């Protein structure tokens, strides 16, 4: 998929490129061509096969679009980017080595196991647990924070949670997150999750 308005300019340069678009392999540019343009400084790599013009500020929409370029359109509507992948999309974690994708328990996850570059987690998703960003379904900020608290080891979870809580536009608070974790039914990791939240209350380690 390449997102580009109109035909490519004859002399490609940063000035010719849209500052709000993501470039990925497709009919206009192959992956080797994009890599070559990155080597020449015409593009910068955002994630895997997704490239941006130099100086473009990555946004959640652009990160989600870069992730979606790695997912077959056949399954894109069946999966939700979650956990540390969603935290990265929101700008609160390092880019993932593999995409963490959530699959609703009502759908069959076995048929997706062969998809490369992704780890699938079968979960139950509520009506407010998913948002759409850049053509990809992503777990909501609150669902993302809850899942990270429950399922990610403290060394990665606590910094990501601190970043999520520190972005006012995501609408999170430590109190809201604690209530959501406590209300999660049947979760054996709840005690460990609450311990991570206590680390957040205590502030950053010296």
RODREN-415336 format. One line per 2 residues: number of its first residue (from 1); for each residue x negated, y, z of N, C-alpha, C, O. Coordinates in nm, 4 decimals, decimal comma. Example, Ala and Ser with C-alpha at 12.3 -4.5 7.8 and 13.67 -1.06 7.14 Angstrom:
2
1 = -1,3190 -0,5690 0,7800 -1,2300 -0,4500 0,7800 -1,3200 -0,3300 0,7800 -1,4236 -0,3319 0,8465 ~ -1,2850 -0,2250 0,7080 -1,3670 -0,1060 0,7140 -1,2900 0,0030 0,7870 -1,3409 0,1138 0,8039 .
# end
This chain:
206
1 = -0,0849 -0,1188 0,0000 0,0000 0,0000 0,0000 -0,0878 0,1229 0,0000 -0,1789 0,1337 0,0821 ~ -0,0626 0,2151 -0,0898 -0,1293 0,3429 -0,0923 -0,0233 0,4502 -0,0872 0,0696 0,4497 -0,1679 .
3 = -0,0356 0,5407 0,0051 0,0606 0,6488 0,0192 -0,0050 0,7731 -0,0352 -0,0918 0,8309 0,0301 ~ 0,0344 0,8149 -0,1522 -0,0293 0,9271 -0,2180 0,0719 0,9911 -0,3093 0,1390 0,9207 -0,3848 .
5 = 0,0853 1,1225 -0,3053 0,1800 1,1925 -0,3897 0,1156 1,2209 -0,5248 0,0107 1,2850 -0,5309 ~ 0,1781 1,1734 -0,6346 0,1308 1,2051 -0,7677 0,0083 1,1257 -0,8060 -0,0395 1,0442 -0,7271 .
7 = -0,0444 1,1477 -0,9270 -0,1626 1,0758 -0,9741 -0,2869 1,1231 -0,9023 -0,2907 1,2357 -0,8529 ~ -0,3899 1,0381 -0,8957 -0,5126 1,0783 -0,8277 -0,5799 1,1915 -0,9011 -0,5785 1,1925 -1,0242 .
9 = -0,6389 1,2871 -0,8316 -0,7086 1,3967 -0,8980 -0,8310 1,3461 -0,9714 -0,8926 1,2489 -0,9275 ~ -0,8686 1,4096 -1,0831 -0,9815 1,3589 -1,1608 -1,1125 1,3639 -1,0843 -1,1959 1,2746 -1,0995 .
11 = -1,1325 1,4676 -1,0014 -1,2542 1,4775 -0,9203 -1,2139 1,4715 -0,7746 -1,1770 1,5729 -0,7154 ~ -1,2208 1,3512 -0,7161 -1,1718 1,3325 -0,5800 -1,2680 1,3957 -0,4813 -1,3878 1,3676 -0,4841 .
13 = -1,2175 1,4792 -0,3959 -1,2964 1,5439 -0,2917 -1,2054 1,5675 -0,1741 -1,0835 1,5601 -0,1895 ~ -1,2602 1,5964 -0,0544 -1,1745 1,6207 0,0616 -1,0713 1,7292 0,0361 -0,9619 1,7248 0,0924 .
15 = -1,1050 1,8288 -0,0499 -1,0103 1,9357 -0,0760 -0,8906 1,8880 -0,1572 -0,7833 1,9479 -0,1503 ~ -0,9082 1,7790 -0,2352 -0,8006 1,7273 -0,3175 -0,7026 1,6407 -0,2403 -0,5925 1,6136 -0,2884 .
17 = -0,7412 1,5973 -0,1219 -0,6647 1,4966 -0,0506 -0,5636 1,5588 0,0436 -0,5885 1,6628 0,1045 ~ -0,4485 1,4930 0,0546 -0,3476 1,5379 0,1500 -0,3961 1,5099 0,2905 -0,4447 1,4004 0,3187 .
19 = -0,3835 1,6084 0,3797 -0,4308 1,5936 0,5168 -0,3316 1,5182 0,6054 -0,3564 1,5012 0,7248 ~ -0,2209 1,4733 0,5493 -0,1212 1,4031 0,6305 -0,0958 1,2618 0,5799 0,0003 1,1975 0,6223 .
21 = -0,1809 1,2122 0,4895 -0,1568 1,0819 0,4297 -0,2657 0,9826 0,4664 -0,3796 1,0192 0,4954 ~ -0,2269 0,8557 0,4642 -0,3189 0,7458 0,4871 -0,3427 0,6765 0,3539 -0,2493 0,6561 0,2765 .
23 = -0,4661 0,6409 0,3275 -0,5019 0,5740 0,2031 -0,5443 0,4309 0,2349 -0,6282 0,4074 0,3218 ~ -0,4849 0,3356 0,1629 -0,5189 0,1951 0,1825 -0,5156 0,1259 0,0469 -0,4621 0,1812 -0,0493 .
25 = -0,5729 0,0042 0,0377 -0,5848 -0,0613 -0,0929 -0,4503 -0,0779 -0,1621 -0,3500 -0,1114 -0,0991 ~ -0,4502 -0,0541 -0,2914 -0,3280 -0,0663 -0,3702 -0,3573 -0,0407 -0,5158 -0,4723 -0,0512 -0,5584 .
27 = -0,2553 -0,0070 -0,5937 -0,2735 0,0123 -0,7387 -0,3696 0,1258 -0,7738 -0,4375 0,1184 -0,8762 ~ -0,3768 0,2297 -0,6920 -0,4610 0,3444 -0,7264 -0,6068 0,3244 -0,6872 -0,6977 0,3581 -0,7631 .
29 = -0,6281 0,2694 -0,5681 -0,7650 0,2495 -0,5200 -0,7783 0,1102 -0,4612 -0,6948 0,0667 -0,3818 ~ -0,8838 0,0411 -0,5008 -0,9133 -0,0884 -0,4400 -0,9852 -0,0660 -0,3082 -1,0285 0,0451 -0,2777 .
31 = -0,9974 -0,1738 -0,2297 -1,0688 -0,1609 -0,1029 -1,2148 -0,1223 -0,1246 -1,2647 -0,0344 -0,0544 ~ -1,2864 -0,1859 -0,2210 -1,4248 -0,1416 -0,2451 -1,4335 0,0065 -0,2826 -1,5281 0,0746 -0,2428 .
33 = -1,3361 0,0571 -0,3586 -1,3381 0,1992 -0,3943 -1,3192 0,2865 -0,2706 -1,3864 0,3885 -0,2553 ~ -1,2279 0,2464 -0,1823 -1,2072 0,3228 -0,0595 -1,3314 0,3192 0,0284 -1,3682 0,4200 0,0889 .
35 = -1,3965 0,2024 0,0356 -1,5193 0,1920 0,1137 -1,6288 0,2821 0,0559 -1,7048 0,3451 0,1294 ~ -1,6350 0,2865 -0,0774 -1,7351 0,3714 -0,1415 -1,7076 0,5188 -0,1134 -1,8002 0,5961 -0,0888 .
37 = -1,5797 0,5577 -0,1171 -1,5452 0,6966 -0,0876 -1,5761 0,7309 0,0582 -1,6148 0,8435 0,0896 ~ -1,5586 0,6323 0,1468 -1,5955 0,6549 0,2864 -1,7461 0,6729 0,3003 -1,7918 0,7567 0,3780 .
39 = -1,8234 0,5947 0,2253 -1,9692 0,6078 0,2293 -2,0140 0,7433 0,1777 -2,1156 0,7972 0,2217 ~ -1,9368 0,7987 0,0829 -1,9698 0,9298 0,0255 -1,9165 1,0452 0,1089 -1,9412 1,1614 0,0768 .
41 = -1,8426 1,0140 0,2170 -1,7893 1,1196 0,3012 -1,6591 1,1791 0,2534 -1,6111 1,2770 0,3105 ~ -1,6001 1,1210 0,1479 -1,4732 1,1711 0,0968 -1,3578 1,1266 0,1860 -1,2575 1,1969 0,1986 .
43 = -1,3723 1,0101 0,2473 -1,2723 0,9562 0,3392 -1,3420 0,9107 0,4670 -1,4631 0,8884 0,4684 ~ -1,2651 0,8975 0,5729 -1,3141 0,8374 0,6966 -1,2214 0,7214 0,7334 -1,1004 0,7279 0,7114 .
45 = -1,2790 0,6170 0,7887 -1,1991 0,4997 0,8238 -1,1218 0,5245 0,9529 -1,1784 0,5655 1,0542 ~ -0,9912 0,4986 0,9470 -0,9088 0,5068 1,0669 -0,9022 0,3720 1,1360 -0,9312 0,3605 1,2551 .
47 = -0,8633 0,2682 1,0591 -0,8536 0,1339 1,1155 -0,8510 0,0331 1,0019 -0,7678 0,0416 0,9115 ~ -0,9418 -0,0611 1,0073 -0,9465 -0,1687 0,9092 -0,9453 -0,1120 0,7671 -1,0439 -0,0528 0,7230 .
49 = -0,8333 -0,1300 0,6948 -0,8273 -0,0847 0,5553 -0,7570 0,0496 0,5391 -0,7191 0,0867 0,4280 ~ -0,7397 0,1211 0,6466 -0,6741 0,2509 0,6410 -0,7748 0,3641 0,6515 -0,8601 0,3636 0,7402 .
51 = -0,7655 0,4610 0,5615 -0,8612 0,5713 0,5547 -0,7886 0,7059 0,5536 -0,6757 0,7173 0,5058 ~ -0,8565 0,8072 0,6076 -0,8028 0,9428 0,6146 -0,9034 1,0412 0,5561 -1,0233 1,0136 0,5549 .
53 = -0,8557 1,1560 0,5075 -0,9496 1,2624 0,4698 -1,0256 1,3103 0,5930 -0,9700 1,3104 0,7029 ~ -1,1506 1,3507 0,5772 -1,2285 1,3999 0,6930 -1,1577 1,5163 0,7614 -1,1013 1,6043 0,6963 .
55 = -1,1621 1,5144 0,8932 -1,1010 1,6221 0,9691 -0,9537 1,6033 0,9989 -0,8945 1,6824 1,0724 ~ -0,8937 1,4989 0,9423 -0,7524 1,4730 0,9700 -0,7370 1,4200 1,1120 -0,8080 1,3282 1,1531 .
57 = -0,6442 1,4784 1,1861 -0,6219 1,4325 1,3234 -0,5354 1,3070 1,3210 -0,4226 1,3121 1,2721 ~ -0,5850 1,1938 1,3726 -0,5015 1,0736 1,3771 -0,3787 1,0969 1,4650 -0,3891 1,1551 1,5730 .
59 = -0,2659 1,0523 1,4194 -0,1414 1,0627 1,4943 -0,0860 0,9225 1,5161 -0,1289 0,8287 1,4489 ~ 0,0083 0,9060 1,6087 0,0710 0,7741 1,6233 0,1295 0,7223 1,4917 0,1207 0,6029 1,4631 .
61 = 0,1888 0,8105 1,4119 0,2456 0,7674 1,2844 0,1372 0,7137 1,1915 0,1570 0,6109 1,1268 ~ 0,0232 0,7816 1,1841 -0,0843 0,7359 1,0967 -0,1466 0,6065 1,1467 -0,1791 0,5186 1,0668 .
63 = -0,1637 0,5935 1,2776 -0,2181 0,4679 1,3311 -0,1210 0,3531 1,3045 -0,1632 0,2438 1,2668 ~ 0,0078 0,3771 1,3237 0,1063 0,2728 1,2969 0,1058 0,2342 1,1498 0,1198 0,1166 1,1162 .
65 = 0,0896 0,3330 1,0620 0,0858 0,3050 0,9188 -0,0381 0,2230 0,8837 -0,0321 0,1335 0,7994 ~ -0,1504 0,2541 0,9489 -0,2722 0,1762 0,9249 -0,2539 0,0320 0,9698 -0,2982 -0,0604 0,9015 .
67 = -0,1891 0,0122 1,0838 -0,1623 -0,1249 1,1308 -0,0659 -0,1963 1,0379 -0,0846 -0,3144 1,0087 ~ 0,0366 -0,1270 0,9912 0,1374 -0,1907 0,9066 0,0780 -0,2378 0,7745 0,1283 -0,3321 0,7134 .
69 = -0,0310 -0,1712 0,7298 -0,0940 -0,2115 0,6041 -0,1535 -0,3516 0,6125 -0,1783 -0,4142 0,5095 ~ -0,1769 -0,4018 0,7344 -0,2339 -0,5353 0,7533 -0,1271 -0,6426 0,7675 -0,1586 -0,7615 0,7727 .
71 = -0,0013 -0,6013 0,7737 0,1073 -0,6956 0,7994 0,1904 -0,7126 0,6732 0,2340 -0,6146 0,6129 ~ 0,2114 -0,8351 0,6344 0,2895 -0,8626 0,5138 0,4285 -0,8027 0,5247 0,4924 -0,8141 0,6293 .
73 = 0,4771 -0,7383 0,4170 0,6132 -0,6845 0,4197 0,7183 -0,7899 0,4516 0,8261 -0,7573 0,5014 ~ 0,6874 -0,9161 0,4233 0,7822 -1,0246 0,4479 0,8134 -1,0378 0,5967 0,9260 -1,0709 0,6337 .
75 = 0,7144 -1,0121 0,6821 0,7353 -1,0295 0,8263 0,7404 -0,8974 0,9023 0,7658 -0,8964 1,0227 ~ 0,7165 -0,7859 0,8332 0,7048 -0,6576 0,9018 0,8298 -0,6218 0,9821 0,8201 -0,5593 1,0877 .
77 = 0,9461 -0,6611 0,9328 1,0701 -0,6297 1,0029 1,1032 -0,7303 1,1125 1,2065 -0,7190 1,1786 ~ 1,0165 -0,8278 1,1314 1,0412 -0,9307 1,2328 0,9525 -0,9148 1,3550 0,9702 -0,9849 1,4546 .
79 = 0,8572 -0,8229 1,3478 0,7592 -0,8109 1,4556 0,7536 -0,6679 1,5080 0,7938 -0,5732 1,4403 ~ 0,7030 -0,6549 1,6294 0,6916 -0,5249 1,6956 0,5492 -0,5125 1,7502 0,5039 -0,6005 1,8235 .
81 = 0,4797 -0,4076 1,7167 0,3465 -0,3850 1,7729 0,3599 -0,3525 1,9220 0,4362 -0,2637 1,9599 ~ 0,2866 -0,4236 2,0046 0,3023 -0,4059 2,1487 0,1710 -0,4103 2,2233 0,0634 -0,4217 2,1647 .
83 = 0,1832 -0,4008 2,3554 0,0708 -0,4119 2,4485 -0,0432 -0,3161 2,4116 -0,0173 -0,1975 2,3911 ~ -0,1670 -0,3624 2,4027 -0,2787 -0,2722 2,3793 -0,2781 -0,2163 2,2372 -0,3347 -0,1099 2,2122 .
85 = -0,2140 -0,2877 2,1434 -0,2000 -0,2327 2,0084 -0,1097 -0,1099 2,0108 -0,1400 -0,0087 1,9477 ~ 0,0005 -0,1190 2,0833 0,0892 -0,0037 2,0957 0,0191 0,1100 2,1695 0,0354 0,2267 2,1341 .
87 = -0,0586 0,0761 2,2719 -0,1327 0,1804 2,3442 -0,2289 0,2523 2,2511 -0,2444 0,3741 2,2597 ~ -0,2940 0,1777 2,1620 -0,3822 0,2405 2,0623 -0,3021 0,3301 1,9688 -0,3442 0,4418 1,9386 .
89 = -0,1878 0,2823 1,9231 -0,1044 0,3629 1,8340 -0,0668 0,4952 1,9006 -0,0629 0,5991 1,8347 ~ -0,0392 0,4915 2,0307 -0,0059 0,6140 2,1033 -0,1289 0,6974 2,1388 -0,1164 0,8038 2,1995 .
91 = -0,2471 0,6498 2,1013 -0,3691 0,7246 2,1282 -0,4231 0,7070 2,2684 -0,4909 0,7952 2,3210 ~ -0,3926 0,5910 2,3301 -0,4272 0,5706 2,4714 -0,5194 0,4519 2,4951 -0,5407 0,4130 2,6100 .
93 = -0,5740 0,3943 2,3903 -0,6640 0,2795 2,4053 -0,7515 0,2697 2,2812 -0,7224 0,3297 2,1777 ~ -0,8587 0,1931 2,2937 -0,9469 0,1706 2,1799 -0,8752 0,0866 2,0745 -0,7805 0,0140 2,1048 .
95 = -0,9215 0,0976 1,9515 -0,8579 0,0197 1,8460 -0,8729 -0,1297 1,8741 -0,9777 -0,1733 1,9217 ~ -0,7698 -0,2080 1,8452 -0,7732 -0,3507 1,8787 -0,8509 -0,4327 1,7766 -0,8534 -0,4003 1,6578 .
97 = -0,9146 -0,5400 1,8248 -0,9777 -0,6349 1,7335 -0,8711 -0,7128 1,6564 -0,8857 -0,7393 1,5370 ~ -0,7650 -0,7485 1,7262 -0,6506 -0,8166 1,6653 -0,5231 -0,7429 1,7060 -0,5140 -0,6905 1,8170 .
99 = -0,4267 -0,7393 1,6177 -0,3014 -0,6724 1,6469 -0,2158 -0,7595 1,7384 -0,1906 -0,8761 1,7080 ~ -0,1715 -0,7031 1,8498 -0,0797 -0,7738 1,9391 0,0625 -0,7449 1,8926 0,1077 -0,6305 1,8976 .
101 = 0,1320 -0,8470 1,8480 0,2660 -0,8312 1,7931 0,3666 -0,9067 1,8797 0,3451 -1,0225 1,9156 ~ 0,4749 -0,8402 1,9118 0,5830 -0,9010 1,9882 0,6885 -0,9535 1,8931 0,7192 -0,8913 1,7914 .
103 = 0,7435 -1,0685 1,9273 0,8496 -1,1290 1,8476 0,9649 -1,1597 1,9413 0,9467 -1,2266 2,0431 ~ 1,0824 -1,1113 1,9075 1,1977 -1,1360 1,9926 1,2232 -1,2850 2,0060 1,2087 -1,3603 1,9096 .
105 = 1,2612 -1,3272 2,1257 1,2818 -1,4697 2,1532 1,3904 -1,5300 2,0652 1,3951 -1,6519 2,0489 ~ 1,4769 -1,4483 2,0087 1,5806 -1,4996 1,9203 1,5275 -1,5347 1,7818 1,5979 -1,5966 1,7020 .
107 = 1,4049 -1,4958 1,7531 1,3441 -1,5273 1,6235 1,2398 -1,6368 1,6422 1,1860 -1,6553 1,7514 ~ 1,2122 -1,7087 1,5344 1,1146 -1,8166 1,5410 0,9746 -1,7598 1,5226 0,9455 -1,6955 1,4218 .
109 = 0,8880 -1,7840 1,6211 0,7518 -1,7334 1,6119 0,6598 -1,8333 1,5436 0,5531 -1,7951 1,4956 ~ 0,6985 -1,9609 1,5381 0,6109 -2,0633 1,4823 0,5752 -2,0350 1,3373 0,4641 -2,0659 1,2942 .
111 = 0,6672 -1,9770 1,2616 0,6414 -1,9506 1,1199 0,5437 -1,8353 1,0987 0,4984 -1,8128 0,9864 ~ 0,5106 -1,7618 1,2053 0,4211 -1,6467 1,1932 0,2788 -1,6779 1,2364 0,1889 -1,5963 1,2156 .
113 = 0,2567 -1,7938 1,2958 0,1278 -1,8250 1,3570 0,0121 -1,8178 1,2579 -0,1008 -1,7884 1,2972 ~ 0,0382 -1,8441 1,1309 -0,0693 -1,8477 1,0321 -0,1105 -1,7081 0,9855 -0,2063 -1,6956 0,9091 .
115 = -0,0413 -1,6035 1,0290 -0,0755 -1,4670 0,9893 -0,2103 -1,4283 1,0482 -0,2307 -1,4392 1,1691 ~ -0,3014 -1,3838 0,9645 -0,4368 -1,3531 1,0097 -0,4423 -1,2160 1,0760 -0,3690 -1,1241 1,0396 .
117 = -0,5320 -1,2048 1,1750 -0,5566 -1,0765 1,2381 -0,4532 -1,0344 1,3404 -0,4565 -0,9213 1,3891 ~ -0,3608 -1,1245 1,3740 -0,2545 -1,0898 1,4685 -0,2436 -1,1953 1,5781 -0,2699 -1,3133 1,5550 .
119 = -0,2051 -1,1519 1,6965 -0,1687 -1,2416 1,8053 -0,0217 -1,2168 1,8361 0,0199 -1,1026 1,8556 ~ 0,0566 -1,3240 1,8403 0,2013 -1,3095 1,8580 0,2431 -1,3509 1,9989 0,1946 -1,4501 2,0535 .
121 = 0,3342 -1,2724 2,0563 0,3867 -1,2991 2,1901 0,5391 -1,3026 2,1813 0,6022 -1,2054 2,1398 ~ 0,5970 -1,4156 2,2207 0,7427 -1,4287 2,2184 0,7998 -1,3655 2,3449 0,7658 -1,4054 2,4563 .
123 = 0,8860 -1,2675 2,3267 0,9383 -1,1895 2,4392 1,0874 -1,1636 2,4172 1,1435 -1,1951 2,3122 ~ 1,1485 -1,1058 2,5186 1,2863 -1,0566 2,5042 1,2797 -0,9041 2,4940 1,2197 -0,8374 2,5782 .
125 = 1,3414 -0,8517 2,3913 1,3387 -0,7082 2,3657 1,4783 -0,6498 2,3834 1,5759 -0,7000 2,3277 ~ 1,4858 -0,5427 2,4621 1,6119 -0,4737 2,4816 1,6341 -0,3682 2,3749 1,5436 -0,3396 2,2965 .
127 = 1,7531 -0,3101 2,3708 1,7865 -0,2124 2,2662 1,7029 -0,0848 2,2731 1,6931 -0,0129 2,1737 ~ 1,6425 -0,0552 2,3884 1,5627 0,0669 2,4021 1,4132 0,0371 2,4123 1,3345 0,1237 2,4506 .
129 = 1,3748 -0,0853 2,3781 1,2351 -0,1253 2,3904 1,1531 -0,1000 2,2653 1,0315 -0,1193 2,2669 ~ 1,2161 -0,0574 2,1573 1,1482 -0,0483 2,0282 1,1740 0,0876 1,9646 1,2859 0,1387 1,9678 .
131 = 1,0688 0,1458 1,9069 1,0812 0,2679 1,8276 1,0178 0,2416 1,6915 0,9412 0,1466 1,6755 ~ 1,0494 0,3245 1,5949 0,9941 0,3107 1,4601 0,8937 0,4228 1,4362 0,9256 0,5408 1,4513 .
133 = 0,7712 0,3839 1,3983 0,6654 0,4812 1,3709 0,5918 0,4406 1,2440 0,5423 0,3283 1,2345 ~ 0,5842 0,5291 1,1483 0,5043 0,5027 1,0295 0,5391 0,3756 0,9571 0,4509 0,3097 0,9020 .
135 = 0,6667 0,3391 0,9557 0,7084 0,2178 0,8865 0,6850 0,0900 0,9643 0,6988 -0,0190 0,9088 ~ 0,6497 0,1009 1,0922 0,6248 -0,0157 1,1757 0,7056 -0,0035 1,3039 0,7164 0,1052 1,3606 .
137 = 0,7620 -0,1138 1,3493 0,8296 -0,1137 1,4786 0,7240 -0,1275 1,5890 0,6358 -0,2131 1,5824 ~ 0,7353 -0,0409 1,6905 0,6381 -0,0340 1,7987 0,7134 -0,0361 1,9309 0,8205 0,0236 1,9422 .
139 = 0,6586 -0,1039 2,0304 0,7246 -0,1017 2,1614 0,7264 0,0413 2,2150 0,6311 0,1168 2,1958 ~ 0,8341 0,0774 2,2814 0,8494 0,2122 2,3357 0,7395 0,2391 2,4377 0,6799 0,1446 2,4893 .
141 = 0,7113 0,3653 2,4680 0,6070 0,3934 2,5676 0,6301 0,3218 2,7007 0,5358 0,2690 2,7596 ~ 0,7557 0,3198 2,7488 0,7806 0,2542 2,8767 0,7608 0,1037 2,8658 0,6977 0,0436 2,9527 .
143 = 0,8132 0,0422 2,7612 0,7948 -0,1028 2,7446 0,6467 -0,1351 2,7278 0,5990 -0,2362 2,7794 ~ 0,5749 -0,0509 2,6569 0,4311 -0,0716 2,6401 0,3602 -0,0698 2,7741 0,2792 -0,1579 2,8029 .
145 = 0,3901 0,0301 2,8567 0,3251 0,0415 2,9878 0,3595 -0,0765 3,0770 0,2725 -0,1290 3,1464 ~ 0,4852 -0,1190 3,0762 0,5263 -0,2332 3,1583 0,4521 -0,3589 3,1139 0,4009 -0,4334 3,1975 .
147 = 0,4458 -0,3830 2,9833 0,3786 -0,5032 2,9330 0,2302 -0,5017 2,9658 0,1729 -0,6052 2,9997 ~ 0,1677 -0,3849 2,9558 0,0248 -0,3763 2,9887 0,0033 -0,4028 3,1371 -0,0901 -0,4736 3,1747 .
149 = 0,0884 -0,3466 3,2207 0,0757 -0,3703 3,3654 0,0918 -0,5184 3,3986 0,0236 -0,5702 3,4870 ~ 0,1812 -0,5862 3,3284 0,2112 -0,7261 3,3590 0,1103 -0,8235 3,2978 0,0789 -0,9260 3,3585 .
151 = 0,0592 -0,7927 3,1785 -0,0092 -0,8968 3,1013 -0,1551 -0,8676 3,0664 -0,2231 -0,9554 3,0134 ~ -0,2048 -0,7486 3,0942 -0,3424 -0,7142 3,0544 -0,4292 -0,7061 3,1793 -0,3850 -0,6571 3,2832 .
153 = -0,5526 -0,7543 3,1690 -0,6427 -0,7554 3,2844 -0,6701 -0,6129 3,3307 -0,6689 -0,5200 3,2499 ~ -0,6951 -0,5950 3,4614 -0,7073 -0,4602 3,5182 -0,8106 -0,3714 3,4501 -0,7883 -0,2515 3,4331 .
155 = -0,9237 -0,4301 3,4110 -1,0295 -0,3491 3,3519 -0,9869 -0,2733 3,2280 -1,0361 -0,1634 3,2025 ~ -0,8963 -0,3305 3,1507 -0,8436 -0,2614 3,0319 -0,7107 -0,1957 3,0618 -0,6791 -0,0907 3,0059 .
157 = -0,6319 -0,2568 3,1499 -0,4965 -0,2079 3,1745 -0,4954 -0,0726 3,2436 -0,4238 0,0180 3,2011 ~ -0,5741 -0,0578 3,3496 -0,5662 0,0641 3,4308 -0,6049 0,1888 3,3511 -0,5335 0,2887 3,3585 .
159 = -0,7159 0,1873 3,2746 -0,7462 0,3068 3,1941 -0,6382 0,3378 3,0904 -0,6047 0,4541 3,0681 ~ -0,5835 0,2330 3,0267 -0,4787 0,2563 2,9270 -0,3529 0,3129 2,9920 -0,2904 0,4038 2,9373 .
161 = -0,3159 0,2605 3,1069 -0,1984 0,3118 3,1778 -0,2204 0,4564 3,2199 -0,1286 0,5381 3,2129 ~ -0,3418 0,4880 3,2634 -0,3703 0,6263 3,3037 -0,3557 0,7203 3,1841 -0,3048 0,8315 3,1980 .
163 = -0,4001 0,6755 3,0674 -0,3860 0,7572 2,9470 -0,2391 0,7724 2,9071 -0,1955 0,8817 2,8710 ~ -0,1638 0,6645 2,9135 -0,0210 0,6700 2,8793 0,0535 0,7660 2,9713 0,1358 0,8458 2,9264 .
165 = 0,0233 0,7569 3,1007 0,0891 0,8440 3,1982 0,0454 0,9898 3,1820 0,1172 1,0818 3,2213 ~ -0,0715 1,0096 3,1245 -0,1246 1,1440 3,1103 -0,0763 1,2192 2,9883 -0,1137 1,3347 2,9679 .
167 = 0,0068 1,1551 2,9064 0,0602 1,2217 2,7866 0,2048 1,2610 2,8120 0,2926 1,1748 2,8079 ~ 0,2323 1,3884 2,8380 0,3702 1,4303 2,8704 0,4707 1,3959 2,7617 0,5874 1,3695 2,7909 .
169 = 0,4258 1,3960 2,6358 0,5190 1,3694 2,5259 0,5741 1,2280 2,5270 0,6737 1,1998 2,4603 ~ 0,5100 1,1380 2,6025 0,5589 1,0001 2,6093 0,6672 0,9821 2,7149 0,7343 0,8790 2,7178 .
171 = 0,6847 1,0805 2,8009 0,7960 1,0775 2,8963 0,7826 0,9762 3,0078 0,8833 0,9281 3,0598 ~ 0,6595 0,9426 3,0460 0,6383 0,8423 3,1501 0,5987 0,9079 3,2821 0,5443 1,0183 3,2846 .
173 = 0,6268 0,8388 3,3897 0,5779 0,8775 3,5219 0,5449 0,7498 3,5973 0,5966 0,6426 3,5657 ~ 0,4592 0,7621 3,6964 0,4213 0,6451 3,7749 0,5425 0,5881 3,8479 0,5562 0,4663 3,8593 .
175 = 0,6293 0,6740 3,8968 0,7490 0,6265 3,9660 0,8399 0,5486 3,8713 0,8910 0,4424 3,9070 ~ 0,8599 0,6011 3,7511 0,9434 0,5316 3,6530 0,8831 0,3965 3,6171 0,9545 0,2967 3,6080 .
177 = 0,7518 0,3934 3,5967 0,6848 0,2686 3,5621 0,6969 0,1670 3,6747 0,7218 0,0491 3,6493 ~ 0,6794 0,2115 3,7992 0,6910 0,1199 3,9128 0,8313 0,0614 3,9217 0,8469 -0,0585 3,9450 .
179 = 0,9337 0,1448 3,9033 1,0711 0,0946 3,9057 1,0932 -0,0081 3,7950 1,1583 -0,1102 3,8169 ~ 1,0391 0,0185 3,6763 1,0577 -0,0739 3,5645 0,9889 -0,2073 3,5901 1,0439 -0,3125 3,5575 .
181 = 0,8682 -0,2042 3,6485 0,7977 -0,3285 3,6799 0,8747 -0,4066 3,7863 0,8921 -0,5278 3,7740 ~ 0,9208 -0,3375 3,8901 0,9935 -0,4048 3,9976 1,1247 -0,4637 3,9478 1,1720 -0,5634 4,0024 .
183 = 1,1842 -0,4038 3,8451 1,3128 -0,4512 3,7934 1,2983 -0,5616 3,6900 1,3983 -0,6175 3,6449 ~ 1,1755 -0,5937 3,6520 1,1552 -0,6970 3,5512 1,1851 -0,8333 3,6115 1,1199 -0,8729 3,7081 .
185 = 1,2813 -0,9056 3,5574 1,3222 -1,0328 3,6203 1,2255 -1,1471 3,5893 1,1688 -1,1559 3,4805 ~ 1,2091 -1,2332 3,6879 1,1397 -1,3596 3,6684 0,9969 -1,3498 3,6216 0,9496 -1,4386 3,5506 .
187 = 0,9269 -1,2454 3,6588 0,7895 -1,2292 3,6117 0,6901 -1,2690 3,7203 0,6846 -1,2043 3,8248 ~ 0,6115 -1,3740 3,6978 0,5156 -1,4180 3,8001 0,3997 -1,3216 3,8187 0,3264 -1,3313 3,9171 .
189 = 0,3821 -1,2277 3,7248 0,2678 -1,1371 3,7321 0,3046 -1,0031 3,7957 0,2259 -0,9086 3,7912 ~ 0,4239 -0,9945 3,8548 0,4710 -0,8665 3,9067 0,3798 -0,8130 4,0180 0,3504 -0,6935 4,0225 .
191 = 0,3356 -0,9018 4,1074 0,2506 -0,8584 4,2184 0,1206 -0,7993 4,1670 0,0755 -0,6956 4,2155 ~ 0,0598 -0,8656 4,0681 -0,0646 -0,8147 4,0106 -0,0411 -0,6828 3,9386 -0,1262 -0,5939 3,9412 .
193 = 0,0758 -0,6702 3,8735 0,1084 -0,5457 3,8036 0,1204 -0,4304 3,9018 0,0709 -0,3206 3,8762 ~ 0,1863 -0,4555 4,0143 0,2020 -0,3505 4,1145 0,0673 -0,3115 4,1758 0,0471 -0,1963 4,2144 .
195 = -0,0243 -0,4081 4,1844 -0,1585 -0,3767 4,2339 -0,2302 -0,2820 4,1372 -0,3049 -0,1942 4,1805 ~ -0,2080 -0,2993 4,0083 -0,2672 -0,2072 3,9104 -0,2100 -0,0675 3,9282 -0,2819 0,0316 3,9162 .
197 = -0,0820 -0,0598 3,9564 -0,0211 0,0708 3,9770 -0,0762 0,1369 4,1032 -0,0886 0,2592 4,1088 ~ -0,1090 0,0574 4,2033 -0,1710 0,1135 4,3243 -0,3078 0,1745 4,2912 -0,3463 0,2766 4,3481 .
199 = -0,3806 0,1109 4,1988 -0,5081 0,1685 4,1565 -0,4872 0,3045 4,0903 -0,5680 0,3959 4,1067 ~ -0,3770 0,3165 4,0148 -0,3467 0,4446 3,9523 -0,3153 0,5508 4,0569 -0,3566 0,6659 4,0435 .
201 = -0,2427 0,5121 4,1602 -0,2099 0,6070 4,2678 -0,3358 0,6544 4,3403 -0,3455 0,7690 4,3841 ~ -0,4307 0,5636 4,3513 -0,5547 0,5967 4,4229 -0,6445 0,6898 4,3436 -0,7366 0,7496 4,3992 .
203 = -0,6183 0,7029 4,2126 -0,6981 0,7898 4,1282 -0,8143 0,7166 4,0658 -0,8385 0,6003 4,0979 ~ -0,8881 0,7834 3,9756 -1,0013 0,7194 3,9076 -1,1088 0,6756 4,0062 -1,1302 0,7383 4,1100 .
205 = -1,1755 0,5666 3,9711 -1,2862 0,5188 4,0543 -1,4007 0,6189 4,0497 -1,4280 0,6762 3,9442 ~ -1,4683 0,6411 4,1626 -1,5805 0,7370 4,1654 -1,6974 0,6883 4,0803 -1,7997 0,7561 4,0712 .
# end
